[in-house]
Amino acid sequence: MKRMRKIHKKIWPKYFEAIVSGKKKYELRLNDFEVKEGDVLVLEEWDPKAKKYTGRKIEKKVTYVGRFKIGQLFWPKEEVLKKGLLILSLE
């Protein structure tokens, strides 16, 4: 049986609200930590102006993990650096 892990991460208020409301059903993160499908992401609201946690948090189960590096994308690195990337939430 797999053991799920709880992974705690900061999240800014406007993104936290979008997740709480159900509008945002994804999370874009730097690939600097271990995470697997079935783990639980604990998102803790962080106020960047006050530089402190607000005390609000939400737990979400990770259902899919996609990893990529700029050199492995479909587009040239220069285009990615110039235009950036989009992430889309689909229903």
N, CA, C and O atoms as a CHARMM CRD file, in Angstrom:
* protein
*
  364
    1    1 MET  N      0.84000  -1.19200   0.00000 PROA 1      0.00000
    2    1 MET  CA     0.00000   0.00000   0.00000 PROA 1      0.00000
    3    1 MET  C      0.88400   1.25400   0.00000 PROA 1      0.00000
    4    1 MET  O      1.83400   1.35700   0.77600 PROA 1      0.00000
    5    2 LYS  N      0.55600   2.19600  -0.87700 PROA 2      0.00000
    6    2 LYS  CA     1.31700   3.44500  -0.95300 PROA 2      0.00000
    7    2 LYS  C      1.01300   4.32000   0.24800 PROA 2      0.00000
    8    2 LYS  O     -0.11400   4.36600   0.74100 PROA 2      0.00000
    9    3 ARG  N      2.03200   5.00300   0.70000 PROA 3      0.00000
   10    3 ARG  CA     1.82800   5.98700   1.76000 PROA 3      0.00000
   11    3 ARG  C      1.74000   7.36500   1.15800 PROA 3      0.00000
   12    3 ARG  O      2.64100   7.80100   0.44200 PROA 3      0.00000
   13    4 MET  N      0.66500   8.04200   1.44700 PROA 4      0.00000
   14    4 MET  CA     0.55700   9.41400   0.96600 PROA 4      0.00000
   15    4 MET  C      1.33000  10.32300   1.91200 PROA 4      0.00000
   16    4 MET  O      1.40500  10.09000   3.11900 PROA 4      0.00000
   17    5 ARG  N      1.88600  11.33700   1.33400 PROA 5      0.00000
   18    5 ARG  CA     2.60700  12.32100   2.13700 PROA 5      0.00000
   19    5 ARG  C      1.84200  13.62900   2.11200 PROA 5      0.00000
   20    5 ARG  O      1.11600  13.91900   1.16200 PROA 5      0.00000
   21    6 LYS  N      2.00900  14.40500   3.14900 PROA 6      0.00000
   22    6 LYS  CA     1.46000  15.76300   3.17300 PROA 6      0.00000
   23    6 LYS  C      2.61800  16.71400   2.90900 PROA 6      0.00000
   24    6 LYS  O      3.64600  16.68500   3.58600 PROA 6      0.00000
   25    7 ILE  N      2.41800  17.55300   1.90900 PROA 7      0.00000
   26    7 ILE  CA     3.44500  18.50000   1.49500 PROA 7      0.00000
   27    7 ILE  C      2.89000  19.90400   1.70900 PROA 7      0.00000
   28    7 ILE  O      1.85200  20.26000   1.15200 PROA 7      0.00000
   29    8 HSD  N      3.57700  20.68700   2.50700 PROA 8      0.00000
   30    8 HSD  CA     3.12700  22.04100   2.85000 PROA 8      0.00000
   31    8 HSD  C      3.80800  23.06700   1.95700 PROA 8      0.00000
   32    8 HSD  O      5.02800  23.06200   1.79300 PROA 8      0.00000
   33    9 LYS  N      2.98400  23.95800   1.37700 PROA 9      0.00000
   34    9 LYS  CA     3.49900  25.01900   0.51700 PROA 9      0.00000
   35    9 LYS  C      2.75000  26.32200   0.78400 PROA 9      0.00000
   36    9 LYS  O      1.56500  26.32400   1.11800 PROA 9      0.00000
   37   10 LYS  N      3.47400  27.42700   0.62700 PROA 10     0.00000
   38   10 LYS  CA     2.85500  28.75600   0.72300 PROA 10     0.00000
   39   10 LYS  C      2.04800  29.02100  -0.53900 PROA 10     0.00000
   40   10 LYS  O      2.36200  28.50200  -1.61000 PROA 10     0.00000
   41   11 ILE  N      1.00100  29.83500  -0.40100 PROA 11     0.00000
   42   11 ILE  CA     0.23100  30.28900  -1.55600 PROA 11     0.00000
   43   11 ILE  C     -0.28900  31.69900  -1.26800 PROA 11     0.00000
   44   11 ILE  O     -0.76500  31.97700  -0.16700 PROA 11     0.00000
   45   12 TRP  N     -0.19700  32.56300  -2.23800 PROA 12     0.00000
   46   12 TRP  CA    -0.65000  33.94400  -2.07800 PROA 12     0.00000
   47   12 TRP  C     -2.17000  34.00300  -2.05100 PROA 12     0.00000
   48   12 TRP  O     -2.83700  33.14200  -2.62400 PROA 12     0.00000
   49   13 PRO  N     -2.72600  35.02800  -1.38000 PROA 13     0.00000
   50   13 PRO  CA    -4.17600  35.11800  -1.17600 PROA 13     0.00000
   51   13 PRO  C     -5.04300  35.00100  -2.42400 PROA 13     0.00000
   52   13 PRO  O     -6.05300  34.29800  -2.39100 PROA 13     0.00000
   53   14 LYS  N     -4.68700  35.66300  -3.52300 PROA 14     0.00000
   54   14 LYS  CA    -5.57200  35.61400  -4.69800 PROA 14     0.00000
   55   14 LYS  C     -5.62600  34.20400  -5.29200 PROA 14     0.00000
   56   14 LYS  O     -6.66200  33.79800  -5.81800 PROA 14     0.00000
   57   15 TYR  N     -4.54000  33.46600  -5.21300 PROA 15     0.00000
   58   15 TYR  CA    -4.53600  32.08500  -5.71900 PROA 15     0.00000
   59   15 TYR  C     -5.24100  31.14900  -4.73800 PROA 15     0.00000
   60   15 TYR  O     -5.92300  30.20600  -5.13900 PROA 15     0.00000
   61   16 PHE  N     -5.06500  31.42800  -3.45200 PROA 16     0.00000
   62   16 PHE  CA    -5.75000  30.64100  -2.41400 PROA 16     0.00000
   63   16 PHE  C     -7.26000  30.75500  -2.59600 PROA 16     0.00000
   64   16 PHE  O     -7.97400  29.75200  -2.56600 PROA 16     0.00000
   65   17 GLU  N     -7.74100  31.98100  -2.78300 PROA 17     0.00000
   66   17 GLU  CA    -9.18100  32.21300  -2.96500 PROA 17     0.00000
   67   17 GLU  C     -9.71400  31.48600  -4.19000 PROA 17     0.00000
   68   17 GLU  O    -10.81200  30.93000  -4.15800 PROA 17     0.00000
   69   18 ALA  N     -8.93900  31.49100  -5.26700 PROA 18     0.00000
   70   18 ALA  CA    -9.37600  30.81900  -6.48800 PROA 18     0.00000
   71   18 ALA  C     -9.49100  29.30900  -6.28300 PROA 18     0.00000
   72   18 ALA  O    -10.35700  28.66800  -6.87800 PROA 18     0.00000
   73   19 ILE  N     -8.63400  28.74600  -5.45700 PROA 19     0.00000
   74   19 ILE  CA    -8.71400  27.31100  -5.15700 PROA 19     0.00000
   75   19 ILE  C     -9.89200  27.03700  -4.23900 PROA 19     0.00000
   76   19 ILE  O    -10.65300  26.09800  -4.47700 PROA 19     0.00000
   77   20 VAL  N    -10.05600  27.83600  -3.19800 PROA 20     0.00000
   78   20 VAL  CA   -11.16500  27.66000  -2.25600 PROA 20     0.00000
   79   20 VAL  C    -12.51200  27.75200  -2.97800 PROA 20     0.00000
   80   20 VAL  O    -13.43200  26.99200  -2.67800 PROA 20     0.00000
   81   21 SER  N    -12.62500  28.67700  -3.92300 PROA 21     0.00000
   82   21 SER  CA   -13.87700  28.85500  -4.65300 PROA 21     0.00000
   83   21 SER  C    -14.14500  27.72900  -5.65200 PROA 21     0.00000
   84   21 SER  O    -15.26900  27.57000  -6.12800 PROA 21     0.00000
   85   22 GLY  N    -13.12100  26.95900  -5.96400 PROA 22     0.00000
   86   22 GLY  CA   -13.26700  25.87400  -6.93600 PROA 22     0.00000
   87   22 GLY  C    -12.94600  26.28400  -8.35700 PROA 22     0.00000
   88   22 GLY  O    -12.97300  25.45200  -9.26300 PROA 22     0.00000
   89   23 LYS  N    -12.64100  27.55900  -8.56700 PROA 23     0.00000
   90   23 LYS  CA   -12.33500  28.05000  -9.90900 PROA 23     0.00000
   91   23 LYS  C    -10.98200  27.54200 -10.41100 PROA 23     0.00000
   92   23 LYS  O    -10.84300  27.20000 -11.58500 PROA 23     0.00000
   93   24 LYS  N     -9.99600  27.49300  -9.53000 PROA 24     0.00000
   94   24 LYS  CA    -8.63200  27.06500  -9.88700 PROA 24     0.00000
   95   24 LYS  C     -8.45800  25.61400  -9.47200 PROA 24     0.00000
   96   24 LYS  O     -8.55200  25.28400  -8.29000 PROA 24     0.00000
   97   25 LYS  N     -8.20200  24.74000 -10.45500 PROA 25     0.00000
   98   25 LYS  CA    -8.09500  23.30600 -10.19200 PROA 25     0.00000
   99   25 LYS  C     -6.73800  22.77300 -10.62400 PROA 25     0.00000
  100   25 LYS  O     -6.62900  21.65000 -11.11700 PROA 25     0.00000
  101   26 TYR  N     -5.72500  23.57100 -10.44000 PROA 26     0.00000
  102   26 TYR  CA    -4.36500  23.18700 -10.79500 PROA 26     0.00000
  103   26 TYR  C     -3.41000  23.95000  -9.88600 PROA 26     0.00000
  104   26 TYR  O     -3.81900  24.88200  -9.19400 PROA 26     0.00000
  105   27 GLU  N     -2.15500  23.56400  -9.88600 PROA 27     0.00000
  106   27 GLU  CA    -1.14400  24.30800  -9.15600 PROA 27     0.00000
  107   27 GLU  C      0.14200  24.23200  -9.96600 PROA 27     0.00000
  108   27 GLU  O      0.59500  23.13900 -10.30500 PROA 27     0.00000
  109   28 LEU  N      0.72400  25.36200 -10.27500 PROA 28     0.00000
  110   28 LEU  CA     1.97400  25.44900 -11.01400 PROA 28     0.00000
  111   28 LEU  C      3.07300  25.73500 -10.00600 PROA 28     0.00000
  112   28 LEU  O      3.01500  26.73100  -9.28400 PROA 28     0.00000
  113   29 ARG  N      4.06800  24.87200  -9.95400 PROA 29     0.00000
  114   29 ARG  CA     5.14100  25.00300  -8.97500 PROA 29     0.00000
  115   29 ARG  C      6.49700  24.73600  -9.60300 PROA 29     0.00000
  116   29 ARG  O      6.60000  24.02200 -10.60000 PROA 29     0.00000
  117   30 LEU  N      7.52600  25.30800  -9.01700 PROA 30     0.00000
  118   30 LEU  CA     8.89500  24.97600  -9.37200 PROA 30     0.00000
  119   30 LEU  C      9.13600  23.52100  -8.98000 PROA 30     0.00000
  120   30 LEU  O      8.72000  23.09500  -7.90200 PROA 30     0.00000
  121   31 ASN  N      9.78600  22.77100  -9.82300 PROA 31     0.00000
  122   31 ASN  CA    10.04800  21.35200  -9.57100 PROA 31     0.00000
  123   31 ASN  C     11.23500  21.19400  -8.62000 PROA 31     0.00000
  124   31 ASN  O     12.28200  20.67000  -8.99700 PROA 31     0.00000
  125   32 ASP  N     11.05400  21.65600  -7.38100 PROA 32     0.00000
  126   32 ASP  CA    12.15000  21.60700  -6.40600 PROA 32     0.00000
  127   32 ASP  C     11.79300  20.77500  -5.17100 PROA 32     0.00000
  128   32 ASP  O     12.40500  20.92800  -4.11500 PROA 32     0.00000
  129   33 PHE  N     10.79900  19.89300  -5.31200 PROA 33     0.00000
  130   33 PHE  CA    10.42000  19.01600  -4.20500 PROA 33     0.00000
  131   33 PHE  C      9.82700  17.73900  -4.77600 PROA 33     0.00000
  132   33 PHE  O      9.38500  17.70800  -5.92500 PROA 33     0.00000
  133   34 GLU  N      9.82100  16.68700  -3.96700 PROA 34     0.00000
  134   34 GLU  CA     9.25700  15.40400  -4.37800 PROA 34     0.00000
  135   34 GLU  C      7.75800  15.40600  -4.15600 PROA 34     0.00000
  136   34 GLU  O      7.28300  15.79800  -3.09100 PROA 34     0.00000
  137   35 VAL  N      7.01800  14.97100  -5.15600 PROA 35     0.00000
  138   35 VAL  CA     5.57000  14.84400  -5.04500 PROA 35     0.00000
  139   35 VAL  C      5.12800  13.73900  -5.98500 PROA 35     0.00000
  140   35 VAL  O      5.65300  13.59800  -7.08900 PROA 35     0.00000
  141   36 LYS  N      4.16000  12.96000  -5.53800 PROA 36     0.00000
  142   36 LYS  CA     3.62900  11.86100  -6.33800 PROA 36     0.00000
  143   36 LYS  C      2.10600  11.91700  -6.31100 PROA 36     0.00000
  144   36 LYS  O      1.50200  12.52300  -5.42500 PROA 36     0.00000
  145   37 GLU  N      1.49900  11.26700  -7.30600 PROA 37     0.00000
  146   37 GLU  CA     0.05100  11.14400  -7.31100 PROA 37     0.00000
  147   37 GLU  C     -0.38600  10.45800  -6.02400 PROA 37     0.00000
  148   37 GLU  O      0.22400   9.47500  -5.60300 PROA 37     0.00000
  149   38 GLY  N     -1.43100  10.96900  -5.40300 PROA 38     0.00000
  150   38 GLY  CA    -1.92000  10.42700  -4.14300 PROA 38     0.00000
  151   38 GLY  C     -1.44900  11.21800  -2.93000 PROA 38     0.00000
  152   38 GLY  O     -2.05200  11.12400  -1.86100 PROA 38     0.00000
  153   39 ASP  N     -0.37300  12.00100  -3.08100 PROA 39     0.00000
  154   39 ASP  CA     0.07400  12.86300  -1.98400 PROA 39     0.00000
  155   39 ASP  C     -0.96300  13.96200  -1.75400 PROA 39     0.00000
  156   39 ASP  O     -1.82100  14.20700  -2.60300 PROA 39     0.00000
  157   40 VAL  N     -0.87600  14.61200  -0.61200 PROA 40     0.00000
  158   40 VAL  CA    -1.77900  15.71700  -0.28700 PROA 40     0.00000
  159   40 VAL  C     -0.96800  17.00000  -0.22200 PROA 40     0.00000
  160   40 VAL  O      0.02000  17.09200   0.50600 PROA 40     0.00000
  161   41 LEU  N     -1.40100  17.98900  -0.99600 PROA 41     0.00000
  162   41 LEU  CA    -0.76700  19.29500  -0.98200 PROA 41     0.00000
  163   41 LEU  C     -1.53400  20.17500   0.00100 PROA 41     0.00000
  164   41 LEU  O     -2.72700  20.42800  -0.17100 PROA 41     0.00000
  165   42 VAL  N     -0.83600  20.63400   1.02400 PROA 42     0.00000
  166   42 VAL  CA    -1.42600  21.52200   2.02400 PROA 42     0.00000
  167   42 VAL  C     -0.99200  22.93300   1.65200 PROA 42     0.00000
  168   42 VAL  O      0.17000  23.30400   1.81300 PROA 42     0.00000
  169   43 LEU  N     -1.94100  23.70800   1.15400 PROA 43     0.00000
  170   43 LEU  CA    -1.65700  25.06900   0.72800 PROA 43     0.00000
  171   43 LEU  C     -2.00100  26.02300   1.86800 PROA 43     0.00000
  172   43 LEU  O     -3.14900  26.11200   2.30400 PROA 43     0.00000
  173   44 GLU  N     -0.97200  26.73700   2.33800 PROA 44     0.00000
  174   44 GLU  CA    -1.12200  27.64600   3.47500 PROA 44     0.00000
  175   44 GLU  C     -1.03200  29.08500   2.96100 PROA 44     0.00000
  176   44 GLU  O     -0.02100  29.50300   2.39600 PROA 44     0.00000
  177   45 GLU  N     -2.11100  29.81800   3.17300 PROA 45     0.00000
  178   45 GLU  CA    -2.17800  31.18600   2.66700 PROA 45     0.00000
  179   45 GLU  C     -1.09100  32.04300   3.29900 PROA 45     0.00000
  180   45 GLU  O     -0.92800  32.06800   4.51900 PROA 45     0.00000
  181   46 TRP  N     -0.35100  32.74500   2.44500 PROA 46     0.00000
  182   46 TRP  CA     0.76500  33.59600   2.85300 PROA 46     0.00000
  183   46 TRP  C      0.51700  35.00700   2.33400 PROA 46     0.00000
  184   46 TRP  O      0.29100  35.20800   1.14100 PROA 46     0.00000
  185   47 ASP  N      0.56000  35.97500   3.23000 PROA 47     0.00000
  186   47 ASP  CA     0.38300  37.37000   2.84400 PROA 47     0.00000
  187   47 ASP  C      1.76700  37.95700   2.53700 PROA 47     0.00000
  188   47 ASP  O      2.55700  38.17900   3.45500 PROA 47     0.00000
  189   48 PRO  N      2.06700  38.21200   1.24700 PROA 48     0.00000
  190   48 PRO  CA     3.40500  38.70200   0.89900 PROA 48     0.00000
  191   48 PRO  C      3.68500  40.12000   1.39900 PROA 48     0.00000
  192   48 PRO  O      4.84400  40.49000   1.58600 PROA 48     0.00000
  193   49 LYS  N      2.64100  40.91100   1.61600 PROA 49     0.00000
  194   49 LYS  CA     2.84500  42.27500   2.12200 PROA 49     0.00000
  195   49 LYS  C      3.21200  42.25000   3.60100 PROA 49     0.00000
  196   49 LYS  O      4.14700  42.92500   4.03100 PROA 49     0.00000
  197   50 ALA  N      2.47100  41.47000   4.36900 PROA 50     0.00000
  198   50 ALA  CA     2.72500  41.36800   5.81300 PROA 50     0.00000
  199   50 ALA  C      3.85900  40.38900   6.11400 PROA 50     0.00000
  200   50 ALA  O      4.40000  40.37200   7.22000 PROA 50     0.00000
  201   51 LYS  N      4.21300  39.57000   5.11200 PROA 51     0.00000
  202   51 LYS  CA     5.26400  38.55500   5.25100 PROA 51     0.00000
  203   51 LYS  C      4.96500  37.58800   6.38400 PROA 51     0.00000
  204   51 LYS  O      5.81800  37.28900   7.22100 PROA 51     0.00000
  205   52 LYS  N      3.70100  37.09900   6.38400 PROA 52     0.00000
  206   52 LYS  CA     3.31400  36.10400   7.38600 PROA 52     0.00000
  207   52 LYS  C      2.13400  35.28400   6.88300 PROA 52     0.00000
  208   52 LYS  O      1.41600  35.68300   5.96500 PROA 52     0.00000
  209   53 TYR  N      1.95800  34.13000   7.51000 PROA 53     0.00000
  210   53 TYR  CA     0.81600  33.28000   7.18500 PROA 53     0.00000
  211   53 TYR  C     -0.45600  33.89600   7.75000 PROA 53     0.00000
  212   53 TYR  O     -0.43300  34.54300   8.79700 PROA 53     0.00000
  213   54 THR  N     -1.57800  33.68800   7.03900 PROA 54     0.00000
  214   54 THR  CA    -2.85600  34.22700   7.49800 PROA 54     0.00000
  215   54 THR  C     -3.56000  33.26600   8.46300 PROA 54     0.00000
  216   54 THR  O     -4.47100  33.66300   9.19000 PROA 54     0.00000
  217   55 GLY  N     -3.13200  32.00800   8.46300 PROA 55     0.00000
  218   55 GLY  CA    -3.77900  30.99900   9.29800 PROA 55     0.00000
  219   55 GLY  C     -4.74800  30.12500   8.51600 PROA 55     0.00000
  220   55 GLY  O     -5.20900  29.09800   9.01400 PROA 55     0.00000
  221   56 ARG  N     -5.05400  30.53700   7.28900 PROA 56     0.00000
  222   56 ARG  CA    -5.96600  29.72600   6.46000 PROA 56     0.00000
  223   56 ARG  C     -5.16000  28.71300   5.65200 PROA 56     0.00000
  224   56 ARG  O     -4.06900  29.00700   5.16600 PROA 56     0.00000
  225   57 LYS  N     -5.72400  27.51700   5.52200 PROA 57     0.00000
  226   57 LYS  CA    -5.07500  26.51000   4.69200 PROA 57     0.00000
  227   57 LYS  C     -6.12400  25.57900   4.10800 PROA 57     0.00000
  228   57 LYS  O     -7.24600  25.48100   4.60400 PROA 57     0.00000
  229   58 ILE  N     -5.72900  24.90300   3.04700 PROA 58     0.00000
  230   58 ILE  CA    -6.62000  23.96600   2.38500 PROA 58     0.00000
  231   58 ILE  C     -5.78300  22.76900   1.94200 PROA 58     0.00000
  232   58 ILE  O     -4.62900  22.91900   1.53800 PROA 58     0.00000
  233   59 GLU  N     -6.37400  21.58900   2.02300 PROA 59     0.00000
  234   59 GLU  CA    -5.69600  20.36700   1.58900 PROA 59     0.00000
  235   59 GLU  C     -6.32300  19.87600   0.30000 PROA 59     0.00000
  236   59 GLU  O     -7.54600  19.82500   0.17100 PROA 59     0.00000
  237   60 LYS  N     -5.46900  19.51100  -0.66000 PROA 60     0.00000
  238   60 LYS  CA    -5.92700  18.99700  -1.94800 PROA 60     0.00000
  239   60 LYS  C     -5.11200  17.75700  -2.30600 PROA 60     0.00000
  240   60 LYS  O     -3.88900  17.73900  -2.16700 PROA 60     0.00000
  241   61 LYS  N     -5.80700  16.73100  -2.76500 PROA 61     0.00000
  242   61 LYS  CA    -5.13900  15.50700  -3.20100 PROA 61     0.00000
  243   61 LYS  C     -4.52800  15.73100  -4.58000 PROA 61     0.00000
  244   61 LYS  O     -5.16500  16.30200  -5.46500 PROA 61     0.00000
  245   62 VAL  N     -3.29800  15.27800  -4.75400 PROA 62     0.00000
  246   62 VAL  CA    -2.60900  15.37800  -6.03600 PROA 62     0.00000
  247   62 VAL  C     -3.07400  14.21500  -6.90900 PROA 62     0.00000
  248   62 VAL  O     -2.89400  13.05100  -6.55000 PROA 62     0.00000
  249   63 THR  N     -3.67500  14.53700  -8.06100 PROA 63     0.00000
  250   63 THR  CA    -4.18600  13.49400  -8.95000 PROA 63     0.00000
  251   63 THR  C     -3.32900  13.31800 -10.19400 PROA 63     0.00000
  252   63 THR  O     -3.44300  12.29900 -10.87400 PROA 63     0.00000
  253   64 TYR  N     -2.48100  14.27900 -10.50500 PROA 64     0.00000
  254   64 TYR  CA    -1.61300  14.18200 -11.67200 PROA 64     0.00000
  255   64 TYR  C     -0.38800  15.05100 -11.44800 PROA 64     0.00000
  256   64 TYR  O     -0.50000  16.16300 -10.93200 PROA 64     0.00000
  257   65 VAL  N      0.78000  14.55400 -11.83200 PROA 65     0.00000
  258   65 VAL  CA     2.02200  15.32600 -11.74800 PROA 65     0.00000
  259   65 VAL  C      2.65400  15.33600 -13.13700 PROA 65     0.00000
  260   65 VAL  O      3.00600  14.28300 -13.66800 PROA 65     0.00000
  261   66 GLY  N      2.79300  16.49300 -13.71200 PROA 66     0.00000
  262   66 GLY  CA     3.48300  16.64800 -14.99700 PROA 66     0.00000
  263   66 GLY  C      4.77700  17.40700 -14.75500 PROA 66     0.00000
  264   66 GLY  O      4.77600  18.46800 -14.13100 PROA 66     0.00000
  265   67 ARG  N      5.86200  16.86900 -15.24400 PROA 67     0.00000
  266   67 ARG  CA     7.16500  17.52900 -15.07800 PROA 67     0.00000
  267   67 ARG  C      7.74800  17.82600 -16.45100 PROA 67     0.00000
  268   67 ARG  O      7.60900  17.02800 -17.37900 PROA 67     0.00000
  269   68 PHE  N      8.39700  18.97200 -16.57700 PROA 68     0.00000
  270   68 PHE  CA     9.08100  19.28700 -17.82400 PROA 68     0.00000
  271   68 PHE  C     10.20900  20.26200 -17.54800 PROA 68     0.00000
  272   68 PHE  O     10.22100  20.95500 -16.53000 PROA 68     0.00000
  273   69 LYS  N     11.14400  20.30000 -18.46300 PROA 69     0.00000
  274   69 LYS  CA    12.23800  21.26600 -18.42900 PROA 69     0.00000
  275   69 LYS  C     12.15900  22.07200 -19.71300 PROA 69     0.00000
  276   69 LYS  O     11.62400  21.60000 -20.71500 PROA 69     0.00000
  277   70 ILE  N     12.68500  23.27500 -19.68600 PROA 70     0.00000
  278   70 ILE  CA    12.58400  24.14600 -20.84800 PROA 70     0.00000
  279   70 ILE  C     13.15900  23.47500 -22.09500 PROA 70     0.00000
  280   70 ILE  O     12.58400  23.62500 -23.17300 PROA 70     0.00000
  281   71 GLY  N     14.24200  22.76100 -21.99400 PROA 71     0.00000
  282   71 GLY  CA    14.83400  22.09700 -23.14800 PROA 71     0.00000
  283   71 GLY  C     13.99700  20.94900 -23.68500 PROA 71     0.00000
  284   71 GLY  O     14.24800  20.45900 -24.78600 PROA 71     0.00000
  285   72 GLN  N     13.00200  20.51700 -22.91600 PROA 72     0.00000
  286   72 GLN  CA    12.16300  19.39800 -23.32700 PROA 72     0.00000
  287   72 GLN  C     10.77800  19.84700 -23.79300 PROA 72     0.00000
  288   72 GLN  O      9.89400  19.01500 -23.99700 PROA 72     0.00000
  289   73 LEU  N     10.58800  21.12800 -23.95900 PROA 73     0.00000
  290   73 LEU  CA     9.29300  21.65000 -24.39500 PROA 73     0.00000
  291   73 LEU  C      9.15800  21.56500 -25.91200 PROA 73     0.00000
  292   73 LEU  O     10.12900  21.29900 -26.62100 PROA 73     0.00000
  293   74 PHE  N      7.96300  21.78900 -26.38800 PROA 74     0.00000
  294   74 PHE  CA     7.67500  21.75400 -27.81400 PROA 74     0.00000
  295   74 PHE  C      8.16100  23.00600 -28.52900 PROA 74     0.00000
  296   74 PHE  O      8.29700  23.00500 -29.75200 PROA 74     0.00000
  297   75 TRP  N      8.42100  24.06400 -27.78800 PROA 75     0.00000
  298   75 TRP  CA     8.74200  25.35200 -28.36600 PROA 75     0.00000
  299   75 TRP  C     10.20700  25.69500 -28.12100 PROA 75     0.00000
  300   75 TRP  O     10.79800  25.19800 -27.16300 PROA 75     0.00000
  301   76 PRO  N     10.79600  26.52200 -28.95500 PROA 76     0.00000
  302   76 PRO  CA    12.18800  26.93400 -28.73900 PROA 76     0.00000
  303   76 PRO  C     12.33700  27.69000 -27.41700 PROA 76     0.00000
  304   76 PRO  O     11.45200  28.45000 -27.02300 PROA 76     0.00000
  305   77 LYS  N     13.45000  27.47600 -26.74900 PROA 77     0.00000
  306   77 LYS  CA    13.73200  28.11400 -25.45400 PROA 77     0.00000
  307   77 LYS  C     13.56900  29.63100 -25.53100 PROA 77     0.00000
  308   77 LYS  O     13.02600  30.24800 -24.61400 PROA 77     0.00000
  309   78 GLU  N     14.03600  30.22600 -26.61700 PROA 78     0.00000
  310   78 GLU  CA    13.96700  31.68100 -26.76700 PROA 78     0.00000
  311   78 GLU  C     12.51900  32.17200 -26.76400 PROA 78     0.00000
  312   78 GLU  O     12.21400  33.21200 -26.18100 PROA 78     0.00000
  313   79 GLU  N     11.62700  31.41900 -27.41900 PROA 79     0.00000
  314   79 GLU  CA    10.20900  31.78400 -27.45100 PROA 79     0.00000
  315   79 GLU  C      9.58300  31.66700 -26.05700 PROA 79     0.00000
  316   79 GLU  O      8.78900  32.51600 -25.65200 PROA 79     0.00000
  317   80 VAL  N      9.94600  30.61800 -25.33800 PROA 80     0.00000
  318   80 VAL  CA     9.42200  30.42900 -23.98000 PROA 80     0.00000
  319   80 VAL  C      9.88700  31.56900 -23.08300 PROA 80     0.00000
  320   80 VAL  O      9.09800  32.11800 -22.31300 PROA 80     0.00000
  321   81 LEU  N     11.16300  31.92500 -23.17900 PROA 81     0.00000
  322   81 LEU  CA    11.68600  33.01300 -22.35000 PROA 81     0.00000
  323   81 LEU  C     11.06200  34.35300 -22.72200 PROA 81     0.00000
  324   81 LEU  O     10.83500  35.19100 -21.85000 PROA 81     0.00000
  325   82 LYS  N     10.78300  34.56500 -24.01100 PROA 82     0.00000
  326   82 LYS  CA    10.19900  35.82400 -24.47800 PROA 82     0.00000
  327   82 LYS  C      8.71600  35.93100 -24.11800 PROA 82     0.00000
  328   82 LYS  O      8.26300  36.97400 -23.64700 PROA 82     0.00000
  329   83 LYS  N      7.96100  34.85200 -24.34100 PROA 83     0.00000
  330   83 LYS  CA     6.50200  34.91100 -24.21400 PROA 83     0.00000
  331   83 LYS  C      5.96100  34.29300 -22.94100 PROA 83     0.00000
  332   83 LYS  O      4.82800  34.58300 -22.55800 PROA 83     0.00000
  333   84 GLY  N      6.73400  33.45100 -22.27400 PROA 84     0.00000
  334   84 GLY  CA     6.25100  32.76900 -21.07800 PROA 84     0.00000
  335   84 GLY  C      5.37600  31.57200 -21.43900 PROA 84     0.00000
  336   84 GLY  O      5.27000  31.20700 -22.60900 PROA 84     0.00000
  337   85 LEU  N      4.76500  30.97700 -20.45400 PROA 85     0.00000
  338   85 LEU  CA     3.92400  29.80400 -20.64000 PROA 85     0.00000
  339   85 LEU  C      2.53500  30.07600 -20.07900 PROA 85     0.00000
  340   85 LEU  O      2.35500  30.94700 -19.22700 PROA 85     0.00000
  341   86 LEU  N      1.56800  29.33200 -20.56100 PROA 86     0.00000
  342   86 LEU  CA     0.21300  29.33800 -20.01300 PROA 86     0.00000
  343   86 LEU  C     -0.04800  27.97400 -19.40800 PROA 86     0.00000
  344   86 LEU  O      0.48600  26.97100 -19.88300 PROA 86     0.00000
  345   87 ILE  N     -0.84500  27.92600 -18.38700 PROA 87     0.00000
  346   87 ILE  CA    -1.38500  26.66000 -17.89900 PROA 87     0.00000
  347   87 ILE  C     -2.88500  26.83200 -17.90700 PROA 87     0.00000
  348   87 ILE  O     -3.40600  27.84600 -17.44400 PROA 87     0.00000
  349   88 LEU  N     -3.57900  25.84200 -18.43300 PROA 88     0.00000
  350   88 LEU  CA    -5.02900  25.93700 -18.57900 PROA 88     0.00000
  351   88 LEU  C     -5.72500  24.91800 -17.70300 PROA 88     0.00000
  352   88 LEU  O     -5.26600  23.78200 -17.58500 PROA 88     0.00000
  353   89 SER  N     -6.79800  25.30000 -17.10400 PROA 89     0.00000
  354   89 SER  CA    -7.62900  24.39800 -16.31400 PROA 89     0.00000
  355   89 SER  C     -8.80900  24.00000 -17.19300 PROA 89     0.00000
  356   89 SER  O     -9.48200  24.85600 -17.76800 PROA 89     0.00000
  357   90 LEU  N     -9.05000  22.71400 -17.29300 PROA 90     0.00000
  358   90 LEU  CA   -10.09300  22.21300 -18.18400 PROA 90     0.00000
  359   90 LEU  C    -11.17700  21.46600 -17.42200 PROA 90     0.00000
  360   90 LEU  O    -10.91000  20.85400 -16.38800 PROA 90     0.00000
  361   91 GLU  N    -12.38700  21.51500 -17.93100 PROA 91     0.00000
  362   91 GLU  CA   -13.48900  20.73800 -17.35800 PROA 91     0.00000
  363   91 GLU  C    -14.07300  19.84100 -18.41200 PROA 91     0.00000
  364   91 GLU  O    -15.01600  19.09900 -18.13700 PROA 91     0.00000
